[in-house]
């Protein structure tokens, strides 16, 4: 049994690797064609190649389930065409045993997908955003045209809104604008700093220009009376240190889209958003989808099993691969549809993430059982419905 498992693993890994390389090449080529119009004096062709190289982990993360499905179908269909699956069946390997071996073969893919999801893809996405901001003047993820925005509560019960034009992975920031509100949502101060640094629960701002609004001036203006003191006071402060709940990891989380963040960073960022009464719906859905991602690979392998058991005379390797591609694309579209409909309809996050996988798993597993026991099913039908003999 161990020899059989190793043989299956070798065939599946080889086929899946070839399919993934082909898909990566295809998607990278189309992305290069789409981005060619950005090439100029500031953004060279070499920069474009570098950007696409940074995007490869993201492409691989998205294509891995479909690549595993097509590669597994290709490998198993080849075994069926060479009658090697028939030999396995004759030697006592049932469909369920074969499915168990396929699931064991999937475990290295799951480990690789976890490393890709938790380490490689977030680092590549962060670097790609940094390069895009430096070369093109814009970045994806949570950056607006005005920069990155953060909101938190301060120690006095007020609200603090921080706008950052540029930030780095080490927690250093530049062109910072800080708005501080009193508990009644009245603006107390506005500070602008050239540079800043987040570390140890502190925000250290340098070269600060601070405008303080007199608390009594708001009431005086509301009564249409001139304030007794100047309405604002302008100060130049070399350095200012604030207690903050923001950390370099939370800054990075704001740069990345939720789907590209690691599970640990997502949990921390969801906790930060919840503490500051900010919406967490998209982040929670992304967390559940990341948890369900390794399970998707097992679903893909389960779908590949019944396709491989199809009789060769009903279609060769090409037809089985074509069916595998259709099922893979259909599953991907159903998954995306469930995500969009779930967000609009406010479904529970676990429903959005798990229901498509569970539905596909049940259908594939049921199909495998029917193919495994097709003679018994036919005998049962003929026993219960004798008229089916005349129809046949």
C-alpha positions in Angstrom: 0.0 0.0 0.0 2.9 2.4 0.8 4.4 1.7 -2.7 1.0 2.4 -4.3 0.7 5.7 -2.4 4.2 6.8 -3.3 3.5 6.0 -7.0 0.2 8.0 -6.9 1.9 10.9 -5.1 4.7 11.0 -7.7 2.3 11.0 -10.6 0.0 13.6 -9.1 2.8 15.9 -7.9 4.4 15.9 -11.3 1.2 16.5 -13.2 0.0 19.2 -10.8 3.3 21.0 -10.9 3.3 21.1 -14.7 -0.3 22.4 -14.7 0.5 25.1 -12.1 3.6 26.3 -14.0 1.5 26.5 -17.2 -1.3 28.4 -15.5 1.2 30.7 -13.8 2.8 31.4 -17.1 -0.5 32.1 -18.8 -1.8 34.5 -16.1 1.6 36.3 -15.8 1.7 36.8 -19.6 -1.8 38.3 -19.6 -1.0 40.5 -16.7 2.2 41.7 -18.5 0.1 42.5 -21.6 -2.4 44.4 -19.5 0.2 46.5 -17.7 2.4 47.4 -20.7 0.7 50.7 -21.1 2.2 51.9 -17.8 5.7 51.5 -19.1 7.5 54.8 -19.5 10.4 56.8 -18.3 9.5 56.4 -14.6 8.2 52.8 -14.9 10.5 50.7 -17.0 10.0 47.3 -18.5 12.4 45.9 -15.9 10.2 47.4 -13.1 7.2 45.7 -14.7 8.9 42.3 -14.7 9.8 42.9 -11.0 6.2 43.7 -10.2 4.9 40.6 -11.9 7.5 38.5 -10.1 6.1 39.8 -6.8 2.6 38.9 -7.9 3.5 35.3 -8.6 2.8 34.1 -5.0 -0.7 35.7 -5.2 -1.4 34.0 -8.5 -0.2 30.7 -7.1 -2.4 31.1 -4.0 -5.5 31.7 -6.3 -4.6 29.0 -8.8 -3.5 26.2 -6.5 -6.9 24.5 -6.0 -7.7 24.5 -9.7 -4.2 23.4 -10.5 -4.3 20.5 -8.1 -7.7 19.4 -9.5 -6.6 19.5 -13.1 -3.2 17.9 -12.3 -4.9 15.1 -10.3 -7.4 14.4 -13.0 -4.6 14.3 -15.6 -2.6 11.9 -13.5 -5.4 9.6 -12.6 -6.8 9.6 -16.1 -3.4 8.6 -17.4 -3.4 5.7 -14.9 -6.8 4.7 -16.0 -5.9 4.8 -19.6 -2.9 2.5 -18.9 -5.2 0.2 -17.0 -3.2 0.7 -13.8 -6.3 1.7 -11.9 -7.9 -1.5 -12.9 -4.9 -3.4 -11.5 -5.3 -1.5 -8.2 -9.0 -2.4 -8.1 -8.3 -6.0 -8.8 -5.6 -6.1 -6.1 -8.3 -5.0 -3.5 -8.0 -1.2 -3.5 -11.6 0.1 -3.3 -12.7 3.5 -4.3 -12.8 4.7 -0.7 -9.3 3.4 -0.1 -8.1 5.1 -3.2 -9.8 8.3 -2.0 -8.0 7.9 1.4 -4.7 7.6 -0.4 -5.5 10.7 -2.4 -6.2 12.7 0.8 -2.9 11.6 2.2 -1.2 12.8 -1.0 -2.9 16.1 -0.5 -1.4 16.8 2.9 2.0 18.2 1.5 -0.1 20.5 -0.8 -2.0 21.7 2.3 1.2 22.4 4.2 2.7 24.2 1.2 -0.6 26.2 0.9 -0.4 27.2 4.6 3.2 28.5 4.2 2.2 30.3 1.1 -0.9 31.9 2.7 0.7 32.8 6.0 4.3 33.8 5.1 5.0 34.2 1.4 1.9 35.9 0.0 1.6 38.6 2.7 5.3 39.5 2.4 5.1 39.6 -1.4 1.9 41.7 -1.4 3.5 44.2 1.1 6.6 44.5 -1.1 4.5 44.9 -4.2 2.4 47.7 -2.6 5.6 49.4 -1.5 7.1 49.2 -5.0 3.8 50.3 -6.6 3.6 53.3 -4.3 7.2 54.3 -5.0 7.2 53.8 -8.8 3.5 54.5 -9.7 2.5 56.8 -6.9 -0.4 54.5 -5.8 -0.9 51.3 -3.9 -3.6 48.7 -3.6 -5.2 47.4 -0.5 -6.5 49.9 2.1 -4.8 53.0 0.7 -7.0 55.8 -0.5 -5.9 58.8 -2.6 -5.5 60.7 0.7 -3.4 57.9 2.3 -4.2 55.4 5.1 -6.8 56.2 7.8 -7.0 54.8 11.3 -9.4 55.5 14.2 -8.9 54.7 17.9 -10.0 55.8 21.3 -7.7 57.8 23.5 -7.2 57.6 27.3 -9.5 60.5 28.0 -12.6 58.9 26.3 -12.1 60.9 23.1 -11.5 59.8 19.6 -8.3 60.0 17.6 -8.2 59.8 13.8 -4.8 59.4 12.1 -4.0 59.9 8.5 -0.7 58.6 7.1 0.5 59.3 3.7 3.3 56.7 3.6 4.1 53.8 5.9 6.8 51.1 6.0 6.9 47.6 7.3 9.1 48.5 10.3 6.4 50.9 11.6 8.0 54.1 10.4 5.6 56.6 8.8 5.7 60.0 7.1 3.4 62.9 6.4 1.2 62.2 9.4 -2.0 64.2 10.2 -3.6 63.7 13.6 -7.1 64.7 14.5 -8.1 64.5 18.2 -11.7 64.9 19.3 -13.1 65.5 22.7 -15.8 63.1 24.1 -18.5 65.2 22.6 -17.0 64.8 19.1 -15.6 68.3 19.2 -12.3 68.8 17.4 -9.7 69.6 20.0 -6.4 69.5 18.1 -5.0 69.0 14.7 -1.4 68.0 14.4 0.8 67.5 11.3 4.1 65.8 11.5 6.8 65.1 8.9 7.8 61.7 10.4 6.6 59.2 13.0 7.4 55.8 14.5 5.1 53.2 16.0 6.8 51.0 18.6 6.0 49.6 22.0 2.5 51.0 22.1 3.8 54.5 21.4 3.5 56.9 18.4 6.5 59.1 18.4 6.0 62.1 16.1 8.8 64.5 15.0 8.7 68.0 13.5 5.1 68.5 14.7 2.9 71.5 13.8 0.0 71.5 16.3 -3.1 73.6 16.1 -5.2 73.6 19.4 -8.8 74.7 19.4 -9.9 76.6 22.5 -12.7 74.7 24.2 -14.6 77.8 25.1 -14.5 79.2 21.6 -17.0 76.6 20.4 -19.7 77.8 22.8 -18.9 81.4 22.1 -19.2 80.9 18.4 -22.5 79.0 18.9 -23.9 82.0 20.8 -22.6 84.4 18.0 -20.3 86.0 20.6 -16.6 86.8 20.1 -14.5 84.4 22.2 -12.6 85.9 25.1 -9.4 84.1 24.1 -8.0 83.3 20.6 -10.0 80.5 19.0 -6.8 78.5 18.0 -3.2 78.3 19.1 -0.4 77.3 16.7 2.6 75.5 18.2 5.8 74.0 16.7 6.8 70.9 18.7 10.1 69.1 18.0 8.7 65.8 19.3 5.4 64.4 20.6 4.8 60.9 22.0 1.3 59.4 22.2 0.0 56.2 23.7 -1.7 54.2 20.9 -3.2 50.8 20.2 -1.7 50.7 16.8 1.3 48.5 16.1 3.5 47.9 13.0 1.6 44.7 12.4 -1.8 46.6 12.4 -0.3 49.2 10.0 0.7 46.4 7.6 -2.8 44.9 8.0 -4.2 48.1 6.7 -2.0 47.9 3.6 -3.0 44.4 2.6 -6.4 43.3 1.5 -8.0 41.0 4.1 -7.7 37.9 1.8 -3.9 38.4 1.6 -3.3 38.8 5.3 -2.1 36.0 7.6 -4.6 34.5 10.0 -2.7 35.9 13.0 -2.7 39.4 11.6 -6.4 39.1 10.6 -7.3 38.1 14.2 -5.3 41.0 15.6 -6.8 43.5 13.1 -10.4 42.3 13.7 -9.8 42.8 17.5 -8.5 46.3 16.8 -11.5 47.2 14.6 -14.0 45.8 17.1 -12.4 47.8 20.0 -12.9 51.0 18.0 -16.4 50.2 16.9 -15.4 49.8 13.2 -17.0 47.3 10.8 -15.3 43.9 10.7 -17.6 42.0 8.3 -15.2 41.7 5.4 -12.3 40.8 7.7 -14.3 38.0 9.4 -15.4 36.6 6.1 -11.8 36.6 4.9 -10.7 34.8 8.1 -13.2 32.0 7.6 -12.3 31.7 3.9 -8.6 31.4 4.9 -9.5 28.7 7.4 -11.5 26.9 4.7 -8.7 27.2 2.1 -6.8 24.0 3.0 -10.1 22.1 3.1 -10.7 23.3 -0.5 -7.7 21.2 -1.6 -9.2 18.1 -0.2 -12.4 18.9 -2.0 -10.6 19.3 -5.3 -9.0 15.9 -4.8 -12.4 14.3 -3.9 -13.8 15.8 -7.2 -10.9 14.3 -9.1 -11.5 10.7 -7.9 -14.9 10.0 -9.6 -13.7 11.6 -12.8 -10.8 9.2 -12.9 -13.1 6.2 -12.4 -15.0 7.1 -15.6 -14.7 4.3 -18.1 -12.0 5.1 -20.7 -14.2 4.0 -23.6 -16.6 6.8 -22.7 -13.9 9.4 -23.3 -10.1 9.6 -23.2 -7.7 11.6 -21.1 -8.7 14.8 -22.9 -12.4 14.6 -22.1 -11.6 13.9 -18.4 -9.3 16.9 -18.2 -11.9 19.0 -19.9 -14.5 17.9 -17.3 -12.0 18.6 -14.6 -11.4 22.1 -15.9 -15.2 22.8 -16.1 -15.7 21.6 -12.6 -12.8 23.6 -11.3 -13.9 26.8 -13.0 -17.5 26.1 -11.9 -16.5 25.6 -8.3 -14.4 28.8 -8.4 -17.3 30.8 -9.8 -19.7 29.3 -7.2 -17.3 30.2 -4.4 -17.1 33.8 -5.6 -20.8 34.0 -6.1 -21.3 32.7 -2.5 -18.9 35.4 -1.3 -20.7 38.3 -3.0 -24.2 37.1 -2.3 -23.2 36.4 1.3 -21.8 39.9 1.8 -24.9 41.5 0.3 -27.3 39.3 2.2 -25.3 39.4 5.4 -25.0 35.7 5.7 -23.0 34.2 8.6 -19.3 34.2 7.6 -18.9 30.5 8.1 -21.8 29.9 5.7 -20.2 32.0 3.0 -16.9 30.2 3.4 -17.9 26.5 4.1 -21.2 25.9 2.3 -19.7 25.8 -1.3 -16.9 23.4 -0.1 -19.3 21.2 1.8 -21.7 21.0 -1.1 -19.0 20.1 -3.6 -17.6 17.5 -1.2 -21.0 15.8 -0.7 -21.7 15.8 -4.4 -18.2 14.4 -5.3 -18.3 11.8 -2.4 -21.8 10.7 -3.4 -20.8 10.3 -7.0 -17.8 8.2 -6.0 -20.1 6.0 -3.9 -22.5 5.6 -6.8 -19.7 4.7 -9.2 -18.2 2.3 -6.7 -21.5 0.5 -6.1 -23.2 1.0 -9.5 -23.9 -2.7 -9.9 -25.6 -2.9 -6.5 -27.6 0.3 -7.3 -28.7 -1.2 -10.6 -29.7 -4.5 -8.9 -31.6 -2.5 -6.3 -33.5 -0.6 -8.9 -34.4 -3.7 -10.8 -35.6 -5.4 -7.6 -37.7 -2.5 -6.5 -38.9 -1.6 -10.0 -39.3 -4.7 -12.2 -40.7 -2.6 -15.0 -37.2 -1.1 -15.5 -36.2 -4.4 -17.1 -38.6 -4.0 -19.9 -37.5 -0.4 -20.4 -33.9 -1.4 -20.6 
